[in-house]
Amino acid sequence: MERYNLEYIKYRVNYYNKLNEPISLPEKVKPLSELKLKKYHKTYYFDSQEFCRYFHPDLRIKFKFGDITKIPKTPSIVKSRPITTQQDSAILFKLNKVRHFTFTKDSKPFESKKDKLIGRAHVQKKQTHRVRFYEMYFNHPLCNLGQINKNNTNPEWVKKKISIEKHLKYKFILCLEGVDVASNLKWVMSSNSIAVMPKPKYETWFMENTLKPNYHYIEIKEDYSNLEEKLNYYIHNTNACLKIIKNANAYVNQFKNLKRERLISLLVLEKYFVQTNQLPKRNHLLY
């Protein structure tokens, strides 16, 4: 820890793990030794074992794998949680990172990109917010939208999935949340294009709730009504766009120090075991 800024480490650990009062786990919570590889959520298993293996197998811990949209009653390790005032029992961890923590190297200057918003996504009937966006803007001249899953609801929206490189030909990239967070937000913010989205409702290890609108991304209204206005403004204000890109890239860079990320991950787990009365408090300066 002495290699790093202690206040920064403390901030990150306590952001993810908000268990600031001791709490006992229910008896039904299983020990680490019983964490098994299953057919589903394989990446979650390996991402958790990468760090859990450093702790005694008798220590008990609750994992909730998948897209978590509600705060669990029992203190649990999760990939995602809703942005709300009461998050204590939802402890964020970097899970399914092969999908959610992808960054890119973008050599194409912003100024040379197309003055349009591109969006490719799964659009399912139950995702009414995505359906509404496509209904409003699928045929809009400032948008290139496509639904990458096939269904019988809106076959005219269906287009082939495209690479990140092809997305990066456009100045603006749509980052609409799905079940929880927008999985493309991380790589978009590492590029020379700009994320366009409403204020996020969910967050992950990326700390989406700390993102500043029109500073890290272009914010549009919840009902999407001001999309055209926003796009036209930023199409004609290149300097404002370049500032957002610089800020977004700087934000992403904090997650690229892999040794520091590993340290924070271990400390998040250690705090879980301490606050659930299973380990003595060791890091008095951190929590």
N, C-alpha and C positions, 0 to 999 in steps of 0.2 A: 504493500500500500504506500510505502514511503516514496515510491517512484512517481506517484500521481498526486494531483491536487485533491486533498482529503475532503474539502468542502464539496467538490464536484462529485466525488464518489458517494458521499453521504446523500447528496441531493438525488442522485439516480437510484440508489438502493431504497431510500424512503419514498420515492415516487412510485416505484413498482410494488413495494411491500409496505402497506400502511397499517400493519398490525402493531400499533404502538402501545397496546395494553396486553398483558398476558391473558391467554385464553386456553382452556383445555379442550383437546379434541375429543369427539365422541368415540366410544370404544370400538365402533364398527370401522373406523379408519384403519387401513392396513399398513403394514411396514413396507419399507423400500424393497425388501427381499421378495415381496409378492407382486411387484410391478412386472407385468409380463408383456411380451411382444404379441400383439394380436393382428388379425388380418387387416383391420381398419386402423387408421391413425399410426401407421408405422413410423412416419417421420417424427411424430410427437414423442413416441417411445425413445427413439435414438437421441433426439435433442434433449430430452430430460435425463437420460442415462449418462450423457456426456459429462454431466456435473453431479448427478446424484451418486455416482460411483465413488465419490470422494468422502461420502458420509457413511456412518455405520448402518448396516442393513436392517437393524432393529428399529431405527427411527421411523416414526409413522408420518405419513404425508398423504394428502388428498389431491389427486389430479382430476381436472375436468378437461378432457381433450375435445377438440372441435371448435366450432364457432359459438362462443359464449356470449349471449346477449342479455343475460340477467345475472345479478350479483348472487353468488351461492350463499347458502346459510352457513355452511361449514367452511372455514378458511381453506381455500383451494388454489392450486397453481393453475393458471389459465393462460391461453394465448391472447384472448381479447376480453374486454369488459366494457360495459356502457359507461359513458362519461356522465357521472352523477356525483352528488356530494357524499354519498355513503358507499365507499369502495373497499372498506377495510378487509373483507373476507375474500376479495378477488385479487390474488397476487399475480402480477404479470410476469411472464417468463418468455424468453425467445424460443417459441415453439413453431414447428412447421416452417423453419426459416428458409428452406430451399425454395419455397413459394413466396414467402412474405418478405424475405430480406435479400432481394436481388437488386444490385446496382448496375449502372451501365457507364460506359465511356462514350461520350458524344463529341465527335470532332466537327460536327456541322454547326457553323455559327447561327445564332438565332435569326439574324437579319436575312439569311438566305433561305429560310424555311417558308412554307406556304402559310398564307394568312387565313388559316382555317382551324377549326376544332376537330380533332379526330377522336373517335370513340369506338372501341370494340369490346363487347361484353356479353356474358350470359344474361339474357333477359327472360325471366320466368314470370308466369302469371301472378304468382304470389308476391313477387317483387314489384309492388304497385308503383313505387317511386321511380324505378327504372323504366317501367312501361310508360308512365306519364311523360318522362323526359323524351323518350323516343316518339311518342305521339305528337309532342309539341315541335320537335326539331329534326325528325328524320329527313324531311325534304327541304330543310333550310339551306340556303346557298352558302352559309358560313360554316356548315357542319358536314362531316363525312362520318356517318354513324353506321354501325353494323352489328347485328346480333349473331353471335358465333355458335349458338345452339339452335337445333332445329325443333320446331314445334308447329302445330297447326293454327296457332293463334294469329301470328303476324308473319306469314311466310315471306312477304315482301321485304322484311327487315333483314333476312338471313344473308350473311356474307361470310367468306372464308376468314379464318383466323390469320392474322398477319404478324410478322416479327416485330420486335422492339425497334429494330433499325428502320422499318417502314413507318412506324409511329413517329420516329424522330425527324421525319421530313416535314412535320407540321409544327407550327409555333405553339399550339395549345392542345393539351391532351385531357380528355374527360376522365375524372377520377371519382366516379359515383360509388358509394358504399354498396355492398351486396347484402349478405346476411349480417355481416359485421363491417369490418373496415374495407376500404378499396385496396385490393392487393397490389395494384400497380403504382400506388402513390410513391413508394420508396424509390423505384428506378426512375420515375418521372422527375422527382426532385433532385436526382443526381445528374440530370441531363441539361441540355441547353434549350429545352422546351419548358412550358409552364403548366402546372396542374390547375385545372379548373374544377371547382366543386363547391357545394354548400358547406357550411360549418360541420365538422364531423360529429357523429353521435357515439362513436365507439373508438377505442384506442387499444394499442398493442405496445410492445417493447419500443416502438418508434415514438411513443409519447405524443400521439396526434393532438391531444388536448392543449399542448404547448405551442402549436403552430399558430402564427399570427396571420389573419386574413389580409390579403393584398400586400403582404410582406414576404411570406413564404409561398403563397399560392394566390390565385385569383378566386375570390369568394363570390358566389352567386346566391341569390335568395333561395330559401327553402322550396318555394313554388316554381323556381327556375325562370320567373317572368322577366328578369333583367339580363338574361344571357346575351342577347344581341347587343344591348347597350354596353355591356362589359367588354365583349369582344371588339366592338368598334373602337372603344376608348383605347384599349391596349394595342390594337393594330396601328393606331396613329400616335402612340407614345412609346417608342422603342426604348428610350432611356429608362422609363418606369419598368418595362419588362426586364431589362438587363439587371436592374437592381433586385428584382424578385428572384431572378435566376441565381445571382450571386448569394443572396440570403439563403435560398433553398439548398444550394450546394454546400454552403458552410454548415447548415443544420445537419445535413447528411454525414458530413465528415466526422462528426463526433462518434458515429457508430462504426468507424473504420479502423479504430485502434483495437485490434483483436485481443491483445493481452489484457487491456483494460476492460473490454467487454466480458472476458472470461472471469476476471476478478469480481466484477459487479454481479455476474450470475451466481457465483459461489456465495457471495455475501447476502444476496437475496434469499437463497436457500438457508443459509446459516441463521438469518434473522427469523425465518419461519420456524425453525426448530427451537430457537431461543424463546420466541414469544408464545409457542405452544408448550412451554415448560418441559422441553426434552433435552435442552443443552443449557449449560451456564452461560451467562452473558460474558463475552470476551471482548467485543469491540465497543467499549464504552463511548468512544468518540463518534461512533457512527449511528447508534440508535439506543 
